[in-house]
Amino acid sequence: MSRTRFTRRLPVAVTAAGLALAVAACGGESSTSSAGANPAAADELKPNADLSKQTLQVTVWDGYIPKELPQMVKEKLKVQDLKIALHETNEIAMTKLTAPGDSGIDVAFVSGQYAQALNEMGLLEPIHPELIPNLANLYPEATQLSYDKGNKYSVPYTWGTTGICYRTDLVKAKPTSWNDILKPAPWAEKKVTMMTTERWLALPALKALGYSVNTDKDDEIAKAKDLLMAQKPHLLTYDDTTFGDKLVAGESVMAEAWDGWCPTTDPKGNIGFVVPKEGSDLWVDTMVIMKSSKNKEAAHALINYILDPEVHSWAAANINYKVPNKAAMERVKIPKGSLLGVKPADLLDGEAIIDLGQASTKFSRLSEEVTAG
């Protein structure tokens, strides 16, 4: 099973801060707001529109969809063309999508909290379920995501959680708590890695302290910062992309990790993964249709095509991320040690990360201050 390395969530602090201010200016609120604060009205679409007169442009992370998808879509849907634009991070995608004027993007792949922000800014076309019959392939749990219950403006593409990835043969005790990496034992000194991406850097400390991953309270964020600063001298490094390689090589013994990037299928069979007892997150990457799109029927047809079990199963088989598509997951041959078999109900035990509006800048500052120097 191949595993593509793409920097899905590396922070661009200045851009993130600008986005938070833009959301606030356009009506986005803090974590206490409900998803869809300022939803855009649905356009009237034609179920039998001639797709041969429509073209599509998609922005997505590199390696996140099949390279053959444009040709497949042109042959299957008969659209004029499908062009792919790449973004390295959510923040870069948001800069593109929120710039003045028409971005030219029809369909965007962004993480759930960013889809929420776009919707609150009135930039998304509501999903027309009658144009996406393959929505029926989704797990029931995938329609109950806290940032967008009922998939009103986004369609989930991949989902997963965060935990501790570890070397089963090098740890003296199996990790069970976030404190196992926040306050590493002497045998793990300088052999632990943490991620720097803003919300995920804070996650272990917030959960260990019993706080919500979506807190915007200054005192709680300050206590999380204190815990992370105390941890810093005992770390090997901060690493968002190659922590699995360090574990395989034996440079580290434990790492904060997204489940899909924990190399539990390594041939040596000595890599484990655990969700700590204090709990974790539920992250979701989604597909959204821009309100500015002039090709909305084709955009819906594209999402419907991606939800075809044969097409959607590609993501699980090639990037090792679970997809919220029951029919697609049933096609996937799950290798020994893989985390692809985690049940949707277990995933939903995690706390969904939501957009925090202007309060997002607090996590930008936290990341900058903790990782500085």
C-alpha positions, -999 to 999 in steps of 0.1 A, spaced: 0 0 0 15 33 -10 15 63 12 18 98 -3 34 124 18 17 157 14 16 186 38 -21 188 44 -22 209 75 11 226 80 4 261 94 8 294 75 3 315 106 -1 349 88 -26 335 64 -45 317 92 -47 349 112 -59 368 81 -85 341 75 -98 343 111 -102 381 108 -120 377 74 -144 351 89 -152 374 118 -157 404 94 -181 383 73 -202 371 103 -182 340 114 -183 335 152 -164 317 179 -168 280 189 -202 289 205 -217 296 171 -237 271 152 -225 258 118 -239 276 89 -244 310 106 -248 328 72 -257 301 47 -260 311 11 -293 305 -6 -294 275 -30 -294 282 -67 -319 266 -90 -301 239 -108 -311 217 -138 -310 180 -131 -307 173 -168 -281 200 -177 -259 194 -206 -225 188 -189 -207 188 -222 -210 226 -220 -194 228 -186 -158 227 -174 -145 221 -139 -116 233 -119 -107 216 -86 -83 225 -59 -69 196 -38 -39 184 -19 -13 167 -41 -17 129 -42 -52 131 -27 -71 119 -58 -62 96 -87 -40 112 -113 -63 97 -139 -94 114 -125 -96 142 -151 -96 117 -179 -120 94 -161 -144 123 -154 -143 136 -190 -151 101 -203 -178 93 -178 -195 126 -173 -187 141 -207 -177 175 -193 -155 197 -215 -125 196 -192 -114 190 -156 -84 210 -144 -66 203 -111 -50 230 -90 -29 219 -60 -27 235 -26 -2 224 1 -23 235 31 -58 244 41 -46 279 47 -33 283 11 -65 270 -2 -85 295 19 -64 324 6 -73 313 -29 -110 308 -22 -115 340 -2 -97 364 -24 -118 392 -40 -134 382 -73 -140 348 -88 -114 322 -79 -124 301 -108 -126 271 -85 -157 249 -88 -150 222 -62 -125 225 -33 -111 199 -9 -107 214 26 -109 201 61 -142 204 79 -136 235 100 -125 253 69 -157 243 51 -176 256 80 -158 290 78 -164 292 40 -201 285 46 -204 311 73 -189 336 48 -216 328 23 -192 314 -2 -206 279 -6 -234 265 -27 -257 243 -6 -255 207 -15 -284 195 -38 -288 159 -27 -310 151 -56 -280 156 -79 -258 133 -57 -276 100 -54 -244 83 -42 -248 102 -9 -266 70 -1 -233 52 1 -222 72 31 -222 57 66 -251 72 86 -225 86 110 -210 106 82 -243 126 80 -241 137 117 -208 156 117 -211 185 142 -198 212 119 -223 203 92 -251 179 103 -270 166 73 -242 174 48 -259 207 40 -229 224 24 -201 198 24 -196 161 15 -170 142 36 -141 126 16 -118 111 43 -119 110 81 -97 98 110 -84 107 144 -51 116 162 -32 95 187 1 81 198 21 61 173 48 40 190 74 13 187 60 -17 205 95 -32 209 112 0 222 87 13 248 89 -1 283 52 4 288 24 8 262 12 44 261 -23 49 273 -24 87 281 -14 119 264 8 124 295 30 96 282 43 120 255 37 153 274 57 141 304 79 113 289 96 88 312 134 87 313 136 59 288 117 81 263 139 112 269 146 129 235 128 101 217 93 117 213 80 138 184 51 162 183 32 179 155 34 217 150 1 222 131 -18 247 153 -48 228 165 -30 195 166 0 208 186 -25 219 213 -47 188 212 -27 165 235 -23 192 262 -59 203 260 -72 167 263 -48 159 291 -61 189 310 -97 178 304 -105 207 280 -122 208 247 -101 208 216 -123 237 205 -118 259 236 -113 296 230 -108 304 267 -75 322 274 -68 306 307 -72 271 293 -50 278 263 -24 293 286 -24 262 308 -20 241 276 9 263 266 26 259 300 24 221 296 38 222 261 66 245 271 76 221 299 75 192 274 97 209 248 132 202 263 124 165 264 114 161 227 134 148 199 118 173 175 86 187 161 76 168 130 44 168 109 54 147 80 82 122 87 74 111 122 66 76 109 100 73 93 117 82 126 98 55 144 107 29 117 143 39 120 143 37 158 152 74 162 120 79 182 98 56 203 66 76 204 50 103 182 18 123 181 3 111 148 -27 112 125 -38 76 123 -34 72 85 3 82 88 12 59 116 30 30 97 13 1 115 16 -20 83 54 -18 84 67 -54 75 85 -57 109 51 -54 127 65 -34 155 45 -2 152 14 4 173 -12 31 175 -35 41 205 -61 68 211 -53 80 246 -78 75 274 -85 113 277 -99 112 241 -90 128 209 -104 144 178 -124 135 147 -109 152 116 -127 152 83 -116 163 49 -145 174 27 -156 184 -8 -174 217 -12 -189 236 -42 -181 273 -45 -211 297 -48 -192 315 -75 -190 284 -97 -207 286 -131 -207 249 -135 -227 237 -104 -244 208 -122 -211 194 -133 -197 200 -98 -224 180 -82 -219 153 -109 -182 152 -100 -189 147 -63 -214 120 -71 -188 102 -93 -162 104 -66 -187 88 -42 -189 58 -65 -175 29 -45 -149 20 -71 -136 56 -72 -138 65 -36 -121 33 -24 -89 46 -41 -83 70 -12 -83 42 14 -61 19 -8 -36 46 -18 -33 72 10 -43 49 39 -71 71 51 -105 58 60 -133 70 38 -168 77 51 -183 56 23 -196 22 35 -198 7 0 -163 19 -8 -148 5 24 -163 -28 17 -142 -30 -15 -109 -24 4 -87 -52 13 -74 -43 47 -38 -54 52 -25 -68 85 -20 -41 111 -39 -15 92 -61 10 110 -85 11 81 -109 -12 99 -117 12 127 -155 15 130 -173 48 122 -189 47 156 -155 46 173 -143 75 151 -173 96 163 -161 92 199 -136 118 189 -144 155 193 -149 171 158 -127 201 153 -147 232 144 -139 267 131 -132 292 159 -133 324 138 -111 351 152 -101 329 182 -81 308 157 -53 333 160 -48 322 196 -37 288 184 -15 305 157 3 324 185 5 293 207 22 273 179 47 301 171 56 307 208 60 270 217 80 260 186 102 292 184 139 286 186 
